[in-house]
Amino acid sequence: MPRLSLIFIGTPDFALPSLEALKKDGRFDIMAIITQPDKKAGRKQVLTPPPVKEFALKNNIPVWQPEKIREFVLPEAPIDLIVVAAYAQILPERILNLPKLGCINVHGSLLPKYRGASCVQAAILDGEEKSGVTIMKMDKGLDTGPILARAEIRIADDETGGSLYEKLARLGGEILPGTLIAYAGGEIRPAPQDDSKASYAGILKKEDGRIDWSKPAEEIERFVRAMRPWPGAFTSLKIKDKISKLKILAVGYSPIPENKRKSGELFLHNGKLAVRCGRDALVIERLQPEGKKEMAAEEFLRGYREISGLFE
């Protein structure tokens, strides 16, 4: 089989293992890369290129950064495939129809479950035992196209959004090249998704990280893990007569039977900081006060002895 020519479209770290795998594999020619524009990042708001752009520059691959992909006109050139991984914009039909073999997406869930942007976090939030990667042929819908391949992994008891994100990114890179070759060679026939089993996970915003202490402890424990590192689980607490934002970075895995206090009420459990939830309670292990460094809950208690009352 002749080498397959393709354009790669993606932006964050999730896309890199797939892009690297295609670059290392001698059966593919990456003609160009499309990624999001550079954005300001960090406290100093330094203009920073996305990881995929950095890869393109290091490997002398042409890179385009359109503000809006629907307004971008690709140069007229025959290509076999467009491969997409975590681009965060919907491709217009004229681009979907451009390559001979279509556009192929690397998606971080076991489709049709968890279509959409926050599929990694959603699997942890819902207490799923497994997640995985789906390689699908794109159509004009949101993650609705027919499936070429899927691969599963177990979700660990201590899994965070960040750790699962990294595992799924690597898994995508592992299965992508072979899937594309099998598809191009006619060995794979795209299988339609069962829309009756579909669910959606929308885009997360910073405010979505606020903890609802009225929920059961087991749900909040999963929430804290799912939201790390982005957007981060947080709550509000009155510190020295000022309402401050407090990031909750880690909580105990096992809920504590405690149903007499109010939801959000703080107390000591065997000398450790704990909080009553809608059902049962949780020990807080690591947190970060607003404007301060990350710390263990024990260190927080030593520095903020006046703390009492409720999380809000």
C-alpha positions in Angstrom: 0.0 0.0 0.0 1.3 3.5 -0.9 1.9 6.0 2.0 -1.2 7.7 3.1 -1.2 11.5 2.9 -3.0 13.3 5.7 -3.6 16.6 7.5 -3.6 16.5 11.3 -6.0 18.7 13.3 -5.6 19.1 17.0 -4.5 21.3 19.8 -3.7 20.1 23.4 -1.5 17.5 24.9 -4.1 14.9 24.3 -3.4 15.1 20.6 0.3 14.6 20.8 0.6 10.8 21.2 -1.6 10.3 18.1 0.4 12.9 16.2 3.8 11.4 17.3 2.6 7.9 16.4 1.7 9.0 12.8 5.0 10.8 12.4 7.0 7.8 13.5 5.1 5.4 11.3 6.6 5.2 7.8 3.2 4.6 6.3 2.0 8.2 6.6 2.9 11.6 5.2 1.7 14.5 7.4 1.3 17.2 4.8 0.2 19.9 7.3 -1.1 20.6 10.8 -4.1 22.7 11.8 -4.3 23.9 15.4 -5.8 26.7 17.5 -4.2 30.1 17.7 -1.6 30.9 20.3 -3.2 32.0 23.6 -2.1 33.9 26.7 -1.3 31.5 29.6 -0.1 31.7 33.2 -0.2 34.5 35.7 1.9 36.7 33.4 -0.4 36.0 30.5 2.4 35.1 28.1 1.4 34.3 24.5 1.9 30.6 24.3 1.6 28.2 21.3 -0.4 25.0 21.7 1.5 21.8 22.1 0.6 20.6 18.6 2.1 23.8 17.0 5.3 23.2 19.0 5.5 19.7 17.5 4.9 21.0 14.0 7.7 23.6 14.3 10.2 21.1 15.7 9.4 18.7 12.8 9.3 21.3 10.0 5.7 20.5 9.2 3.6 23.4 7.9 1.1 24.7 10.5 -2.0 26.8 10.1 -3.9 28.5 13.0 -7.2 29.8 11.8 -9.4 31.6 14.4 -12.5 29.9 12.9 -12.1 26.6 11.0 -15.5 27.1 9.3 -14.0 30.2 7.5 -10.7 28.5 6.7 -10.0 27.5 3.1 -7.6 24.6 2.7 -5.3 24.7 -0.3 -6.5 22.5 -3.2 -4.4 19.3 -2.9 -5.4 15.6 -3.0 -5.1 14.0 0.5 -6.2 10.6 1.8 -7.2 11.5 5.3 -7.8 14.2 7.8 -7.1 13.1 11.4 -8.6 15.0 14.3 -7.8 14.8 18.0 -9.2 17.3 20.6 -9.5 20.3 18.3 -12.5 22.0 20.0 -14.1 23.3 16.9 -16.7 21.6 14.6 -15.4 21.0 11.1 -17.6 22.3 8.2 -18.9 19.8 5.7 -16.7 21.1 2.9 -13.7 20.0 5.0 -15.3 16.8 6.1 -15.8 15.9 2.4 -12.3 16.9 1.3 -10.1 13.8 1.9 -10.6 10.7 -0.2 -11.1 8.5 2.9 -12.8 11.1 5.1 -12.0 12.7 8.4 -11.1 10.4 11.3 -11.5 11.5 15.0 -9.7 10.2 18.1 -12.3 10.5 20.9 -11.6 9.9 24.6 -14.6 7.8 25.5 -16.4 4.6 24.5 -18.8 6.0 22.1 -21.8 6.4 21.9 -21.5 7.2 25.6 -20.0 10.6 26.5 -20.0 12.4 23.2 -18.7 16.0 23.6 -15.8 17.8 25.2 -15.7 16.7 28.9 -15.9 13.0 28.2 -12.9 12.2 30.4 -14.3 13.9 33.5 -17.8 12.5 32.9 -16.7 8.9 33.1 -15.1 9.5 36.6 -18.1 11.6 37.8 -20.5 8.8 36.9 -18.4 6.1 38.7 -17.7 4.2 35.5 -15.5 1.1 35.9 -13.9 1.6 32.5 -13.3 4.2 29.8 -11.5 4.1 26.5 -10.8 5.6 23.1 -12.9 5.4 20.0 -11.6 6.0 16.5 -14.5 7.1 14.4 -15.3 8.5 10.9 -16.6 12.0 11.3 -19.9 13.3 10.0 -21.6 16.7 10.5 -22.9 15.7 14.0 -21.1 16.0 17.3 -19.2 12.7 17.7 -22.0 10.9 15.9 -20.1 9.2 13.1 -19.6 5.5 12.5 -17.0 3.7 14.6 -13.8 2.1 13.2 -12.2 0.9 16.4 -12.5 1.1 20.2 -10.0 0.2 23.0 -10.9 0.0 26.7 -9.0 0.6 30.0 -10.0 0.2 33.6 -10.6 3.4 35.6 -8.5 3.2 38.8 -10.0 3.9 42.2 -7.8 6.9 42.6 -8.1 8.1 39.0 -8.1 11.8 38.4 -9.3 13.7 35.3 -5.6 14.4 34.6 -4.4 10.8 35.0 -7.2 9.4 32.8 -6.6 12.1 30.2 -3.0 11.0 29.9 -3.8 7.3 29.7 -6.4 7.8 27.0 -4.1 10.1 25.0 -1.5 7.3 25.0 -4.1 4.7 24.1 -5.2 6.8 21.2 -1.7 6.9 19.8 -1.3 3.2 20.2 -4.4 2.1 18.2 -4.6 5.0 15.7 -2.0 4.0 13.0 -3.1 0.3 12.7 -6.7 1.4 12.6 -6.1 3.8 9.8 -4.2 1.3 7.7 -6.8 -1.4 8.2 -9.5 1.1 7.3 -7.7 2.3 4.2 -7.1 -1.3 3.1 -10.8 -2.2 3.4 -10.3 -4.4 6.4 -12.6 -2.3 8.6 -16.1 -1.3 7.7 -17.4 1.7 9.8 -20.1 0.6 12.2 -23.0 3.0 12.9 -23.4 4.2 16.5 -26.5 3.2 18.5 -27.9 6.7 19.2 -30.3 5.3 21.8 -27.3 4.7 24.0 -25.7 8.1 23.5 -25.0 10.6 26.2 -23.3 14.0 26.1 -20.7 15.8 28.2 -20.5 19.5 27.5 -17.7 22.0 27.8 -16.5 22.6 31.4 -16.2 26.1 32.7 -14.3 27.3 35.8 -17.5 27.7 37.8 -18.4 24.0 37.1 -15.7 23.1 39.7 -17.8 24.5 42.6 -18.5 21.7 45.1 -22.2 21.1 46.1 -21.8 19.8 49.6 -25.5 18.7 49.7 -24.5 15.7 47.5 -23.5 12.3 49.0 -19.9 11.9 50.1 -19.1 9.3 47.4 -20.3 11.6 44.6 -18.2 14.5 46.0 -15.1 12.2 46.2 -15.5 11.4 42.5 -16.1 15.0 41.7 -12.9 16.1 43.4 -10.9 13.6 41.4 -12.7 14.3 38.1 -12.1 18.0 38.3 -8.4 17.7 38.9 -6.5 19.5 37.3 -9.2 21.3 35.3 -11.3 23.2 36.3 -10.4 22.2 39.8 -12.8 21.5 42.6 -13.3 24.4 44.9 -15.5 25.8 47.7 -15.8 29.0 49.7 -14.8 29.5 53.3 -14.8 32.5 55.7 -11.2 33.2 56.7 -10.5 36.2 59.0 -13.9 37.7 58.2 -13.3 37.4 54.5 -15.0 34.9 52.1 -12.1 33.1 50.3 -12.0 30.6 47.5 -10.5 27.3 48.6 -9.4 24.6 46.2 -10.0 21.0 47.4 -7.3 18.9 45.8 -7.7 15.5 47.5 -10.2 13.9 49.9 -10.3 10.5 51.6 -11.6 7.7 49.4 -13.8 6.1 52.1 -16.9 8.1 53.3 -17.3 8.6 57.1 -20.7 7.7 58.6 -21.8 11.2 59.9 -25.3 12.5 59.4 -25.9 14.8 62.4 -24.2 17.9 61.2 -25.2 20.3 58.4 -24.0 19.9 54.8 -20.7 21.7 54.4 -20.0 21.8 58.2 -16.4 21.3 59.2 -15.3 19.2 62.1 -12.3 17.1 63.3 -12.4 13.4 62.7 -9.6 11.6 64.6 -7.6 14.8 64.5 -8.1 15.3 60.7 -10.2 18.0 58.9 -13.5 16.6 57.7 -16.6 18.0 56.2 -20.2 16.8 56.3 -21.8 16.1 53.0 -25.4 15.5 52.0 -24.9 11.9 53.2 -21.9 10.9 55.3 -18.7 12.9 55.4 -15.2 13.1 53.9 -11.7 13.7 55.3 -9.9 16.5 53.4 -6.3 15.5 52.6 -4.9 18.3 50.4 -6.1 21.8 49.6 -5.0 25.3 48.5 -6.2 28.5 50.0 -6.7 31.4 47.6 -3.3 33.1 46.8 -1.4 30.4 48.7 0.5 27.2 47.8 -0.9 23.7 47.8 -0.7 22.1 51.3 -1.8 19.2 53.4 -4.9 19.7 55.4 -2.8 19.3 58.6 -0.7 22.3 57.6 -3.8 24.2 56.8 -5.2 23.6 60.3 -2.0 24.7 61.9 -2.0 28.0 60.0 -5.7 28.7 60.2 -6.7 27.7 63.8 -9.6 30.1 63.8 -11.4 28.1 61.1 -14.8 26.9 62.0 -18.3 26.9 60.4 -19.3 25.9 56.9 -18.0 25.5 53.4 -20.3 27.3 51.0 
